[in-house]
Amino acid sequence: MSTLDVLVNDFDSVIQYSDRTAFTTPDPSKKDQSQAALAAGYSKGTYHLTSVSGQSWSLNFTGTDVSIFGSSGPDYGTFDVLLDGEKTSQSAWATELTNSTRLWAKSNLTSGSIHTLTATNGNASMLFDHVGITLDIAASGSEFRNATIEEDNPVVTYTGEWGHNKSPLFSGGGSTYTNGEGATATFEFEGSAVFFYGDTNANHGLYSVTLDDHTPAIFQSATGCGLPYQTKGLCELTDPNLLYYAAYLPKGSHKVVFSNIAGPNGTYFDLDRIVTYSPSEYFVAQAPASSASSVSNAPRSTPTDTGTGAAHNTHAHSIFLLLVISLSWLFS
């Protein structure tokens, strides 16, 4: 089987938090904090730490293997892992500190099915760094190729007003941005999987994503630091945030449309790059027990935080799966 290993960072939009203000994280825009976290082994120089009992993070995903990475040591304690409704109690306590270590793992999951993963803090502290996922990209014995499409490639079309950032920190040396209500970016492609990446900071906000003719899903690209809305971006992570992904797509043409939900604050949305995966032979996943969950749309007039992940599956009847997690929280 041709597989792909995916790292989902704690700042990525596909991760949702019960209350981001209950978590602390290094500010990736401050070199002293981010470099210290990188030196300590944390992915992209960030992590989410909470000492509040009952606080949690969640992720919807498809794949065959999944692992949670974080810290263990004398300051950390028990946490519960809920995978597809099955709860297990884990402990991150250890006599010595170890950063960004594997705290929990599960393998041999049903490929193509929707899996829901939640980690909830116990009575001490919980430090979350990233999740590792293994996806099937192509049929057994076949090959696949990947392609990176920059935001200024003519195959990406735009409506509304968009500007352009130039920086060596971005893929290809730049990214495109908008704070226009309803401004769109559209990408058409063929492949079994697609990933979209973009910038995140405190003046970003909600956006919707529509795959083919399916119901739009709402995402949040505001900073993972849990800051209130700021007219000038703070806690910016230029190492691109995973904005959206889709996998287990059937053979044929697909279209993804991003639409900015600027709201009364005129929040921004940035697109940096797109990565597609095209197999020589498409993988036929085992049919899932159930199909898509519905999208919970956040009100456009209220600042909210909605972490959403997306993945898709096909079999003989081309079953469509849309993974959606919605979380709304009020900026302080």
C-alpha positions in Angstrom: 0.0 0.0 0.0 1.3 3.5 -0.9 0.9 5.6 2.2 1.6 9.2 3.3 2.6 10.3 6.8 1.0 13.6 7.8 2.0 15.8 10.8 -0.9 17.8 12.2 0.6 20.7 14.3 -1.1 22.1 17.4 -1.6 25.4 15.6 -3.3 23.8 12.6 -7.0 24.7 11.8 -8.0 21.1 11.8 -7.4 21.0 15.6 -10.1 22.3 17.8 -9.7 23.3 21.5 -12.4 23.3 24.1 -11.2 26.8 25.2 -8.0 28.2 23.6 -7.7 30.8 26.4 -7.2 27.9 28.9 -4.0 26.9 27.0 -0.7 28.6 26.8 1.8 28.4 23.9 5.0 30.0 22.8 4.5 33.0 20.6 6.0 31.8 17.2 6.5 35.5 16.1 8.9 36.0 18.9 12.2 34.4 18.0 13.4 33.8 21.6 10.2 31.8 22.4 10.0 29.9 19.1 13.7 29.1 19.0 13.6 27.8 22.6 10.7 25.6 21.7 12.3 24.3 18.5 15.5 23.6 20.5 13.4 21.6 22.9 12.2 19.5 20.1 8.6 20.9 19.6 7.2 20.8 16.1 7.3 24.3 14.5 8.4 25.8 17.8 4.8 25.6 19.3 2.8 23.5 21.7 -0.4 23.9 23.7 -0.2 23.5 27.5 -3.0 23.5 30.0 -3.2 22.9 33.7 -7.0 23.2 33.8 -8.8 19.9 34.5 -11.3 18.9 31.8 -9.8 21.0 29.0 -9.4 19.2 25.7 -8.5 19.2 22.1 -10.1 17.2 19.2 -9.4 16.1 15.7 -11.4 14.3 13.0 -9.3 12.3 10.6 -9.1 9.3 8.3 -6.2 7.0 8.2 -4.9 3.6 9.4 -2.5 4.8 12.2 -2.5 7.8 14.6 -0.2 9.0 17.3 -0.3 11.8 19.9 3.0 13.6 20.7 3.6 15.8 23.8 5.6 16.0 26.9 6.0 13.6 29.8 7.7 14.3 33.1 7.1 15.0 36.8 4.8 18.0 36.0 2.4 16.0 33.9 -0.3 13.7 34.9 -3.2 11.6 33.5 -5.3 12.4 30.5 -8.1 10.6 28.7 -8.0 9.6 25.1 -11.4 9.1 23.3 -11.1 7.4 19.9 -14.4 6.7 18.1 -16.3 6.6 21.4 -13.8 4.3 23.2 -12.1 5.9 26.1 -8.7 4.9 27.6 -6.8 6.6 30.5 -3.2 7.5 29.9 -0.4 9.0 32.0 2.3 11.5 31.0 3.9 11.3 34.4 7.6 10.3 34.4 10.5 10.9 36.7 12.4 12.8 34.0 11.2 15.4 31.5 10.9 14.2 27.8 9.7 16.7 25.2 7.7 15.8 22.2 7.5 12.1 22.8 4.8 9.7 21.7 2.2 9.6 24.5 -0.3 7.4 22.8 -0.8 5.5 19.5 -3.3 3.3 17.7 -2.8 1.3 14.5 -4.8 -0.9 12.1 -7.7 1.5 12.0 -10.3 1.1 9.2 -9.0 3.1 6.2 -11.3 5.6 4.7 -13.6 5.8 7.7 -14.1 8.9 9.8 -12.3 8.7 13.2 -12.7 11.2 16.0 -9.9 11.7 18.5 -10.1 13.7 21.7 -7.6 14.2 24.5 -8.8 15.6 27.9 -6.6 16.8 30.7 -6.8 15.2 34.1 -5.9 16.9 37.4 -2.3 17.9 36.6 -1.0 19.4 33.3 -1.2 18.2 29.7 1.2 19.4 26.9 0.2 18.7 23.3 2.6 19.1 20.4 1.3 17.4 17.3 -0.6 14.4 15.9 0.9 11.9 13.4 -1.4 10.2 10.9 -0.8 7.6 8.2 -3.0 7.8 5.1 -3.5 5.5 2.2 -2.8 7.5 -1.0 -2.7 4.8 -3.7 -3.5 1.2 -4.3 -1.1 -1.5 -3.2 2.0 -1.8 -5.5 1.2 1.4 -7.3 3.0 4.8 -7.2 1.9 8.3 -6.6 3.3 11.7 -7.4 2.9 15.0 -5.5 2.8 18.5 -6.9 3.1 21.9 -5.1 1.0 24.7 -6.5 1.9 28.2 -5.4 -0.8 30.7 -4.6 0.1 32.8 -7.7 -0.3 29.9 -10.2 -2.9 30.7 -12.8 -4.8 27.5 -12.0 -5.9 29.1 -8.8 -8.6 31.7 -9.6 -9.7 34.5 -7.3 -12.7 36.8 -6.9 -12.8 40.0 -4.8 -9.7 42.0 -3.7 -6.5 40.1 -2.8 -3.1 41.4 -1.9 0.3 39.7 -2.0 2.9 39.2 0.7 6.6 38.7 -0.3 8.8 36.9 2.2 11.3 34.0 2.0 9.4 32.5 5.0 6.5 31.6 2.6 6.6 28.7 0.0 7.7 30.2 -3.3 8.6 33.5 -1.6 5.1 34.8 -1.2 1.4 34.3 -0.2 -1.9 36.0 -1.1 -4.3 37.5 1.4 -7.7 39.1 1.6 -10.0 40.8 4.2 -12.9 41.1 1.8 -16.2 39.6 2.7 -17.0 36.7 0.4 -13.7 36.9 -1.5 -12.9 33.5 -3.0 -10.0 31.3 -4.1 -10.9 28.4 -6.4 -8.7 25.4 -7.3 -9.6 22.5 -9.6 -7.5 19.3 -9.8 -7.4 15.6 -10.2 -6.0 13.4 -7.4 -6.7 11.3 -4.4 -5.6 13.9 -1.8 -5.1 17.6 -1.5 -3.7 19.8 1.3 -4.0 23.6 1.6 -1.6 25.8 3.7 -1.7 29.4 4.8 -0.5 32.0 7.4 -2.2 32.4 10.8 -2.2 35.3 13.3 -4.5 37.3 15.5 -6.2 39.3 12.7 -7.3 36.2 10.9 -10.7 34.7 11.3 -13.3 32.4 9.8 -13.5 31.0 6.3 -15.6 28.4 4.5 -14.4 25.6 2.2 -16.6 23.8 -0.4 -15.5 20.6 -2.0 -17.2 19.8 -5.3 -21.0 20.2 -4.7 -21.0 19.4 -1.0 -22.1 21.5 2.0 -19.5 24.2 3.0 -17.5 23.7 6.1 -16.4 26.5 8.4 -12.8 26.8 9.6 -10.8 29.2 11.7 -7.3 30.6 10.8 -6.9 32.9 13.8 -3.8 32.3 15.8 -3.5 29.3 18.1 -2.4 31.5 21.0 -6.0 32.2 22.0 -5.7 36.0 21.7 -8.6 38.3 21.2 -9.0 39.8 17.7 -6.2 42.4 17.0 -6.1 44.9 14.1 -2.4 44.2 13.9 -1.4 40.5 13.7 0.2 39.0 16.8 1.5 35.5 17.5 2.0 34.9 13.7 3.1 31.5 12.5 4.4 31.9 9.0 5.4 28.2 8.8 2.1 27.5 7.1 -0.9 26.4 9.0 -2.9 23.4 7.6 -6.1 25.1 6.4 -7.9 22.1 4.9 -7.3 18.6 3.6 -9.2 16.0 1.7 -8.2 12.4 1.1 -9.6 9.2 -0.3 -11.0 11.1 -3.2 -12.3 9.2 -6.2 -10.8 9.4 -9.6 -11.9 12.5 -11.6 -11.9 16.2 -11.4 -12.5 18.0 -8.1 -13.0 21.6 -7.2 -12.3 23.4 -3.9 -13.6 26.9 -3.1 -12.4 29.0 -0.2 -14.5 32.0 0.9 -13.4 34.5 3.5 -15.8 35.4 6.3 -14.5 38.8 7.2 -17.3 39.8 9.6 -17.5 43.2 11.3 -13.8 43.1 12.1 -12.7 42.6 8.5 -10.6 39.5 9.4 -8.0 38.2 7.0 -7.4 34.9 5.2 -4.1 33.9 3.7 -3.3 31.2 1.1 0.4 30.1 0.7 0.5 26.8 -1.2 -1.5 23.7 -2.3 -0.1 20.2 -2.4 -1.9 17.5 -4.5 -1.3 13.7 -4.6 -2.1 11.7 -7.8 -1.8 7.9 -7.8 -1.2 5.6 -10.7 -3.9 3.4 -9.3 -6.6 4.7 -6.9 -7.0 3.1 -3.6 -10.4 1.6 -2.8 -11.1 2.0 0.9 -13.3 -0.2 3.0 -16.8 1.3 3.0 -17.4 3.2 6.3 -20.2 2.4 8.7 -21.7 5.9 8.3 -21.4 8.9 6.0 -20.8 12.6 6.5 -21.6 14.6 9.6 -23.4 17.9 9.0 -21.7 21.2 9.1 -22.3 23.5 12.1 -22.1 27.0 10.6 -20.9 29.7 13.0 -22.7 33.1 12.9 -20.9 35.5 10.6 -21.5 38.4 12.9 -19.9 36.9 16.0 -16.1 36.2 16.3 -15.8 32.4 16.8 -13.2 29.6 16.7 -14.1 26.7 14.5 -11.5 24.0 14.0 -12.4 21.7 11.2 -10.8 18.8 9.4 -11.9 17.3 6.1 -11.3 13.9 4.5 -13.1 11.8 1.9 -13.6 8.2 0.9 -14.9 6.4 -2.1 -15.9 2.8 -2.9 -18.2 1.3 -5.7 -20.9 3.9 -5.0 -18.4 6.8 -4.5 -19.4 7.4 -0.9 -18.5 10.9 0.2 -17.2 11.6 3.6 -16.8 15.1 5.0 -15.1 15.4 8.4 -16.3 18.4 10.3 -15.7 19.5 13.8 -17.1 22.8 14.9 -16.1 24.7 18.0 -17.2 28.3 18.8 -15.7 30.4 21.5 -16.1 34.0 22.4 -13.0 36.2 22.2 -12.2 37.8 25.5 
